[in-house]
Amino acid sequence: MSTNKILLAGVVGGVAFFLLGFLFYGLLLMDFMKSNAGEMGALMKEPPTWWALILGNLAWGLLIAVIFGRWANISTFMTGLKAGAIIGLLATLSWDLTMFGTMNGMNLTGVIVDVLVGTAMTAVTGGVVGWMLGRGAKG
């Protein structure tokens, strides 16, 4: 798959991940996450460093696009959704449980919800990336 197609899919995926993060963490679950953040709540920046947040989301979209476009040959929304769910579950579970085990951060309820949200966000992002990679493909 062409590098340009992977880069475009990665950028679109990163934008999707950013918007989903705003929806879930910035709107729907903001109060819930604050009440389950434990000592980590004191570490939150207000306002966030936007350039770093945006670049981090773009990097996640690009990671998904590289995996799908270079190695997994994923080029449909549904296949991307399924693969994204697996990647999101394992990545978020790995990170959150490691942080839970080593830091006085989020409580276990927050960890469980964060894993579910991270899984859902990466699933949808994977679907978008898969769809973008398959655009214009000959059937």
C-alpha beads as a LAMMPS data file, in Angstrom:
LAMMPS data file: protein, C-alpha beads

139 atoms
138 bonds

1 atom types
1 bond types

-500.0 500.0 xlo xhi
-500.0 500.0 ylo yhi
-500.0 500.0 zlo zhi

Masses

1 110.0

Atoms # bond

1 1 1 0.000 0.000 0.000
2 1 1 1.304 3.479 -0.838
3 1 1 2.891 5.619 1.834
4 1 1 0.647 8.569 0.919
5 1 1 -2.490 6.476 1.417
6 1 1 -1.218 5.261 4.808
7 1 1 -0.328 8.812 5.877
8 1 1 -3.745 10.155 4.849
9 1 1 -5.525 7.293 6.626
10 1 1 -3.357 7.912 9.692
11 1 1 -4.184 11.609 9.806
12 1 1 -7.913 10.937 9.356
13 1 1 -7.680 8.233 12.045
14 1 1 -5.854 10.622 14.381
15 1 1 -8.545 13.267 13.894
16 1 1 -11.239 10.661 14.567
17 1 1 -9.445 9.531 17.737
18 1 1 -9.108 13.154 18.906
19 1 1 -12.807 13.868 18.311
20 1 1 -13.830 10.649 20.058
21 1 1 -11.618 11.556 23.007
22 1 1 -13.293 14.965 23.217
23 1 1 -16.720 13.337 23.059
24 1 1 -16.023 10.644 25.676
25 1 1 -13.556 12.299 28.047
26 1 1 -14.325 15.972 27.440
27 1 1 -18.113 15.768 27.437
28 1 1 -19.782 12.470 28.377
29 1 1 -17.444 11.151 31.094
30 1 1 -15.673 14.267 32.344
31 1 1 -17.225 14.260 35.820
32 1 1 -17.011 10.465 36.135
33 1 1 -13.314 10.408 35.236
34 1 1 -12.556 13.279 37.624
35 1 1 -14.290 11.468 40.489
36 1 1 -12.365 8.245 39.758
37 1 1 -8.962 9.796 39.035
38 1 1 -7.636 9.415 42.563
39 1 1 -4.354 11.239 43.124
40 1 1 -3.874 11.485 39.372
41 1 1 -6.533 14.200 39.327
42 1 1 -4.074 16.620 40.916
43 1 1 -1.709 16.075 37.985
44 1 1 -4.199 17.116 35.297
45 1 1 -3.301 20.245 33.326
46 1 1 -5.881 22.999 32.918
47 1 1 -5.846 23.801 30.098
48 1 1 -4.102 20.867 28.415
49 1 1 -1.057 21.384 26.204
50 1 1 -3.010 21.202 22.948
51 1 1 -0.108 20.686 20.533
52 1 1 1.053 17.624 22.472
53 1 1 -2.476 16.233 22.750
54 1 1 -3.063 16.684 19.012
55 1 1 0.288 15.127 18.051
56 1 1 -0.334 12.198 20.393
57 1 1 -3.697 11.494 18.766
58 1 1 -2.190 11.786 15.281
59 1 1 0.568 9.361 16.293
60 1 1 -2.068 6.823 17.418
61 1 1 -3.914 7.167 14.103
62 1 1 -0.643 6.705 12.211
63 1 1 0.269 3.639 14.264
64 1 1 -3.065 2.034 13.391
65 1 1 -2.638 3.001 9.716
66 1 1 0.877 1.558 9.506
67 1 1 -0.201 -1.705 11.137
68 1 1 -3.233 -2.008 8.859
69 1 1 -1.610 -0.773 5.634
70 1 1 1.842 -2.325 5.850
71 1 1 1.345 -5.570 7.743
72 1 1 -2.299 -6.540 8.188
73 1 1 -3.691 -5.602 4.760
74 1 1 -6.874 -4.223 6.329
75 1 1 -8.979 -2.149 3.963
76 1 1 -12.594 -2.248 5.157
77 1 1 -14.445 -0.500 7.949
78 1 1 -15.631 -3.715 9.626
79 1 1 -12.243 -5.452 9.565
80 1 1 -10.630 -2.254 10.855
81 1 1 -13.248 -1.985 13.592
82 1 1 -12.538 -5.529 14.800
83 1 1 -8.744 -5.194 14.640
84 1 1 -8.944 -1.752 16.252
85 1 1 -10.994 -3.188 19.117
86 1 1 -8.356 -5.836 19.784
87 1 1 -5.492 -3.328 19.599
88 1 1 -7.395 -0.839 21.763
89 1 1 -8.292 -3.447 24.372
90 1 1 -4.764 -4.815 24.682
91 1 1 -3.003 -1.433 24.582
92 1 1 -5.347 0.260 27.064
93 1 1 -5.495 -2.778 29.357
94 1 1 -1.703 -3.047 29.360
95 1 1 -1.184 0.642 30.102
96 1 1 -3.965 1.073 32.652
97 1 1 -3.189 -2.074 34.638
98 1 1 0.528 -1.240 34.729
99 1 1 -0.261 2.261 35.986
100 1 1 -2.819 0.883 38.469
101 1 1 -0.241 -1.580 39.770
102 1 1 2.556 0.960 40.192
103 1 1 0.965 4.354 40.933
104 1 1 -1.627 5.938 43.194
105 1 1 -3.662 7.094 40.245
106 1 1 -7.066 6.055 39.034
107 1 1 -9.160 3.675 41.102
108 1 1 -10.166 0.282 39.664
109 1 1 -13.562 1.560 38.504
110 1 1 -11.829 4.294 36.515
111 1 1 -9.419 1.751 35.034
112 1 1 -12.261 -0.510 33.877
113 1 1 -14.159 2.379 32.277
114 1 1 -10.983 3.729 30.680
115 1 1 -10.256 0.315 29.142
116 1 1 -13.798 0.124 27.751
117 1 1 -13.613 3.658 26.346
118 1 1 -10.111 3.129 24.921
119 1 1 -11.301 -0.061 23.261
120 1 1 -14.322 1.662 21.732
121 1 1 -12.324 4.679 20.556
122 1 1 -9.630 2.560 18.928
123 1 1 -12.251 0.287 17.367
124 1 1 -13.974 3.221 15.657
125 1 1 -10.614 4.734 14.719
126 1 1 -9.595 1.372 13.252
127 1 1 -12.813 1.286 11.262
128 1 1 -12.165 4.758 9.876
129 1 1 -8.561 3.888 9.016
130 1 1 -9.625 0.621 7.348
131 1 1 -12.269 2.460 5.346
132 1 1 -9.750 5.121 4.278
133 1 1 -7.219 2.493 3.219
134 1 1 -9.854 0.701 1.136
135 1 1 -11.131 3.802 -0.663
136 1 1 -10.610 3.509 -4.387
137 1 1 -9.605 -0.150 -4.167
138 1 1 -10.708 -2.289 -7.049
139 1 1 -13.148 -5.025 -5.942

Bonds

1 1 1 2
2 1 2 3
3 1 3 4
4 1 4 5
5 1 5 6
6 1 6 7
7 1 7 8
8 1 8 9
9 1 9 10
10 1 10 11
11 1 11 12
12 1 12 13
13 1 13 14
14 1 14 15
15 1 15 16
16 1 16 17
17 1 17 18
18 1 18 19
19 1 19 20
20 1 20 21
21 1 21 22
22 1 22 23
23 1 23 24
24 1 24 25
25 1 25 26
26 1 26 27
27 1 27 28
28 1 28 29
29 1 29 30
30 1 30 31
31 1 31 32
32 1 32 33
33 1 33 34
34 1 34 35
35 1 35 36
36 1 36 37
37 1 37 38
38 1 38 39
39 1 39 40
40 1 40 41
41 1 41 42
42 1 42 43
43 1 43 44
44 1 44 45
45 1 45 46
46 1 46 47
47 1 47 48
48 1 48 49
49 1 49 50
50 1 50 51
51 1 51 52
52 1 52 53
53 1 53 54
54 1 54 55
55 1 55 56
56 1 56 57
57 1 57 58
58 1 58 59
59 1 59 60
60 1 60 61
61 1 61 62
62 1 62 63
63 1 63 64
64 1 64 65
65 1 65 66
66 1 66 67
67 1 67 68
68 1 68 69
69 1 69 70
70 1 70 71
71 1 71 72
72 1 72 73
73 1 73 74
74 1 74 75
75 1 75 76
76 1 76 77
77 1 77 78
78 1 78 79
79 1 79 80
80 1 80 81
81 1 81 82
82 1 82 83
83 1 83 84
84 1 84 85
85 1 85 86
86 1 86 87
87 1 87 88
88 1 88 89
89 1 89 90
90 1 90 91
91 1 91 92
92 1 92 93
93 1 93 94
94 1 94 95
95 1 95 96
96 1 96 97
97 1 97 98
98 1 98 99
99 1 99 100
100 1 100 101
101 1 101 102
102 1 102 103
103 1 103 104
104 1 104 105
105 1 105 106
106 1 106 107
107 1 107 108
108 1 108 109
109 1 109 110
110 1 110 111
111 1 111 112
112 1 112 113
113 1 113 114
114 1 114 115
115 1 115 116
116 1 116 117
117 1 117 118
118 1 118 119
119 1 119 120
120 1 120 121
121 1 121 122
122 1 122 123
123 1 123 124
124 1 124 125
125 1 125 126
126 1 126 127
127 1 127 128
128 1 128 129
129 1 129 130
130 1 130 131
131 1 131 132
132 1 132 133
133 1 133 134
134 1 134 135
135 1 135 136
136 1 136 137
137 1 137 138
138 1 138 139
